Amino acid sequence: MSVLIVLISCGKEKEVPEWDCQLQTFENTVSQDQLQVVYKLEAQGEFTVASWYYYGVNGKTEVLNPQVPSEINVTLSSQQKMQAGAVGKVINGSIKVGYKATTADTTYIGVDQCLQLSEKK
């Protein structure tokens, strides 16, 4: 006598909700006469970026529906603000904003990241 057992399993794929991201880096103030600042917007996975902003010579510049990745170089003067941010959504991935500026004796870095990773089964 042979017995055959067959197990069948049905499962519903779990939907991963979007994660709202409100990114903003730490604020720094330029103390040199002139400073070259590199701003970056990066993302990977499943995401949308509605807006990205950074501070340049004329203050805050906001880009709606920016290209990802994006990078911009600006030269700031003494007492101007360095800061970047973004608004978006992540399902399975990340959005990252940041800036970096280097002098002979100082490096300014500001970074913020929104990350959601999920394993779909």
Order of alpha helices (4+ residues) and beta strands (2+ residues): beta-beta-beta-beta-beta-beta-beta-beta
